Amino acid sequence: MQAAAHEQPGLGVPDPLIEVHCLTEGLDILPLKDKSITFHWEFMFTRPLLQPPDMIAQHDAPERIAQLVDGGSLRTTLAAQLGPIDADTLRRAHAMVEDGHMTGKVVVAGF
């Protein structure tokens, strides 16, 4: 694997012979070839645009996610919720992300 593959944000250095499911565009996945990685790209609008016979799957995935969330086995990545939306709150949220030590997502809400 070339060193450049290690530097791609979000790509990391996966173990060989695994499956990767991706929603992100613009990744150079060729460096993963030597590890025999199975790579799946998912475009969330494929079914609505092409209307294949399994259109119900567009409903099944969010339904399953809701079940996992309700059951507690899937949790949000929300780390902080700030408000109201104003200049001071936006500066605080931006500083939290810029710090580089944040795990999870920060949400700014409330007018």
C-alpha angles and dihedrals in degrees: 000000000000121000091241090066090059090057098054109112111246095006100090121169107295126198117260123266097023133127120244121197114197139186095178122100128214101040119143100225097171092097088063092062095089090058093054092236117178105223124196122189115202122197110192093213098050095101097044091047099044100026098212121189091264095062089137088073087073085067097038098062097054089042091055091046090052090052091051092048092047090048092051096239093109118050134189122255089225108136100168139006116203132184165238103020104247137123095272093050092047090051091051092049092047091049091052091055095040091054088075095219099090120120114198132003133311118216124200111200142158130061 
